[in-house]
Every structure is written in structure tokens, then in C-alpha cells.
Amino acid sequence: MPSKASRRAPLPAGLIPLIDRRQLETYYTVSPYQVQKWIDAGLPTEPFNGRGDRFDLNKVRAWMAEQDQLAATA
């Protein structure tokens, strides 16, 4: 039986995996409370047939850049 590492396959072109709330907290090194504040402020979430929120990291980065730009002009 092949090892788990040898079974790894690249993602198809254009497929972006969604991350969960805990992964988002880790990526930005913030608390769960901060992520909830971002969601309340309009952070885009993705539909998911399961528990919790899921996020497209590219959309999150775009939203963060927009928020930074709005803060800079205010």
C-alpha cells in the first residue's frame, strides 16, 4: 500500500480550498472574538453544509485590503 505522502495529488487548476475559523485565526494570529467582529463587519463567508463558517482566503485577503484602504482614507 502506498504511503500517504505518495498519494498526495495537486489541486485542480482554479480550485481554492476553504479554511475554517480556527485556521483563519491562526493565519492572522487573532482571537476567536476578533474573527467574529470581522464577520459582523462584513467579512465574506462561504456556504458550507456543515458546522461553523468557511472562508475563501483570497476573498478574505481582498476584504482585508479594502478595510485597510478605508481606514487609511478615514
Sequence and secondary structure as in RCSB ss.txt:
>XXXX:A:sequence
MPSKASRRAPLPAGLIPLIDRRQLETYYTVSPYQVQKWIDAGLPTEPFNGRGDRFDLNKVRAWMAEQDQLAATA
>XXXX:A:secstr
   TGGG     TT   EEEHHHHHHHHT  HHHHHHHHHTT   B  SSSS EEEHHHHHHHHHHHHHHHHH 
